């Protein structure tokens, strides 16, 4: 008898398939990294065929490790890195080019053109988003322009999708669908109606013929073929939205912060979208068939964990990500060094595409421990700025922050985060909240879990960090950080 739920988590650096049981515990996991392709400065690509191939192997690897068959899965959910854009041929199913990843800044000319004709916030009332290279709509336009494919797209010969769409298409044998959370990251979707907006599509130069059908995040969506033949695909949602579900942020005012490649704080704002005055974006938290949409405010930070990877891969300062904690702990403090990792400009709350990475405060005293420490601290400072914006927009001051993601294993960082926020930082027992959220969503859809209240019972605290820093120190550090951020502006 089927008694498990599958979650396919297609992230920025890797793809994993996980199986969960009814208690929300991990039964098995298989995970594979894919290549990061950097053809030019500011460009980041992934190979969609590589990702699809890894998807099939992690599904098979996970089921084999667990000793399970496909029909042991009641249903499956997909969660994905958001905004990363694929365009493929409807007949052959082959991508026309590599996927353009969310961090990629090649669309800055397209975005600048849109901004010069009405300002950075011209689409915000309808989409909840500022104009930025981050979002998928301008990436589609770039692919069509660059490869001369506009006419083919108009004729319906090419399809657009984010990774959810690409994987659903391949897993179901040809359903062209995306969910409301992923669609809400395109600059093409009307946040209130949850439908594509023809005027926006025209302005961005994206033919509506190539857009997928928008479905609810918590399905039903379709039936899989291939490696999951016969298993219902019951949920699709962007990784940060899935993490919200995994952290059971179902009530207005509940928030989580995920520390992965980038950092993403989302706060549930209930069934009406709150338009931000403080530099956050408004996004769909999730939608469920037959219910009102649930919205969120989001503070997105482009570079956090990827800065640790950069220290490892580009500078060779550490041999593995986990070594950064010891190196950063080799010094008593940051030695007045601040690292603003504006590699893709700065996202929330600044939205400055003209900013670039900056290290300030270097002296002969500075050593690699200070650089490592300033790199780690950058994640906490950026999170503090986002939380301030969240408080301004929502009027809710969080008393504690639920956290997850790869960087939360770093205790030095988590303690510094609690110090800087003046609030507790708490981590759940299941740190894989993104995959868990996709599983929860898929399970809710088919009645495997009966209600969000039932899921709430499954959230168990693992670790808590409480602030110990005095206010003077905190304010001094934040003041120095803000001065450093100013220095990163206007480089491009
Ligand atoms: P994603 O889902 O975005 O691919 P993960 O949640 O798997 O990311 O987190 C991976 C990130 O965490 C990487 O960018 C890596 O550099 C960072 N990371 C891993 N271990 C540590 C550590 N001990 N200290 C700081 N950062 C770490």
Boltz pocket constraint, residues with backbone or C-beta under 6 A from the ligand:
constraints:
  - pocket:
      binder: B
      contacts: [[A, 11], [A, 12], [A, 13], [A, 14], [A, 259], [A, 260], [A, 261], [A, 262], [A, 304], [A, 305], [A, 306], [A, 307], [A, 308], [A, 309], [A, 321], [A, 322], [A, 323], [A, 324], [A, 325], [A, 405], [A, 406], [A, 407], [A, 409], [A, 410]]
      max_distance: 6.0
